[in-house]
Amino acid sequence: MIRFDNVSKSYGDVRALSDVSFDIAAGEIVALLGPNGAGKTTAIEILLGLRHADEGTVEIAGHLPQSMEARSHMAATPQNTGFPDSLTVREVVTFAASHYRRPRTVDDALRAFELEELASKRLGSLSGGQQRRVALALAFVPDVPLVLLDEPSTGLDVESRRRLWEQLRASVDGHHTVLFTTHYLEEAEALATRIIVIDRGTLRFDGTPDTFRRRFGSRRVDYVGEPLPGRNGEVQRVGDRTVVTTADTDAYVRELVRAGIAFHDLRITQSSFEDIFLEITGARS
Amino acid sequence: MNALILVRIHTLAVLRELMRTPAFIIPTVGFPAMFFALFGLPYARSSSATADFIMCSYAAFSLVGVTLFQFGVGVANERGRPWERYLRTLPVSIVTRFAARVSVALIFGLAAAGLVALEARLLTPVNFTAAQWLVLTGYTLCGAAPFVLLGIAIAYWVAPRGAMPVTNIVYLLCSFAGGFWMPPQYLPSIAAAVSPYLPTRQYGELVWSVAQSGHDARTAALALVAFGIAFAIVGAVGYRRDERARYA
């Protein structure tokens, strides 16, 4: 569905993307992760045909991103809403739908993002969260194979974000390919079947959320008791608890038992996505 | 999708948006009629010939204003809007969207000129045959084309904040020196000297040819085409420059 092959892009002296490649197959739901300024938005803009790559090949379903064919294959949300204030929700969704051959019905799209009651409200009178929902309805009403979402939940509180995820999950079915950018790792985890991390314009990771954790996620053994002797660095003492960070937690526990050290309340935890992310990008987000 | 259907959809969307902003629509459509009431009516009452001439001037004045502001100020303000970026991701060509914008400007322009004509019909001895009304409408619409292009040139060469004052000055100076408010022979000497080289004056000559003899519609039309080409080139260069800066 998407071919993004050895793409580089600079703005003057600033290198926004350098030699980034990824292909996305039909049906994938891909999170494009990275801190601010990582190059996520540039990548999306190139896919949308809003910017040209300096080098590399970009295709949407075999077409150049600027072509009408590519544009009829994909739909997007605006990153900053900035809607025409005096149009109503229904009008703007109808407007978007009318550009495509086989759109969903407007009512259906309004329902999917809980906008029925707001249908006759003017866009200028909506809250930020409501406007985000309208933006998503604009991306899903065309019912095209590829949907690009640039930071779909930025600026929402936790509860609205979760609601939005539910609505997104319900709207995506087998025939949609979705690429979304986010700087919330939680969002990637909740929605994506694949994660791509870019940082400072280079590709840092590309794989499933599981691989992502396995590769970067160190595990921790955490218990009340003394640490194993002869281990440095990865051992922390927190009150009477010992916290050990290690790739092989099973081996550590086996050694602990073998050494006859008394322990209780033992927990094995995985580091959170946030921790992993900070690890990859060098604690700089 | 069918391009004509999309022109209609985009025209309606812009029309809806503007119609719901009374602070925009009333001054835009009403300004030329107000100006006509203040400065045209006192003279237009004197005779049919004068009334015909002045009404033609104000019809052209209406279209120049609406097109310059729709394109000069409107496009300048929109070129940086996030909504504009979103529209670019839709499967619709720039030509279709431009056609919609022109339609909107012509609708508003006709409304503004229509108010002037109505005022003239009710309050002056204006004396036109049906054929003259028809020709005037055609000339007024066609003669507005260079001003659409001039507006675009302003929009792409002047910073968005500057678009309003620059458009205003261009509009008022060119209207004055073009002879829309007083016949060219009464213009002060400097204005009279530059007048023949202004697109507004040529537009005036075109519409005045409907009201009285002594105005050469063909020469005026050729001059307007030349102005149109010049403004189109300046606008196109500005457009490309903006494209490179914003969407390279």
Interface residues (C-beta under 8 A of the other chain):
Chain A: L48 G49 L50 R51 H52 M68 R71 S72 M74 A75 A76 T77 P78 Q79 N80 T81 G82 F83 P84 S86 L87 E91 F95 A96 S98 H99 Y100 R101 R122 L138
Chain B: M1 I5 L6 I9 A13 R16 E17 R20 T21 R81 P82 W83 R85 Y86 R88 T89 L90 P91 V92 S93 Y247 A248
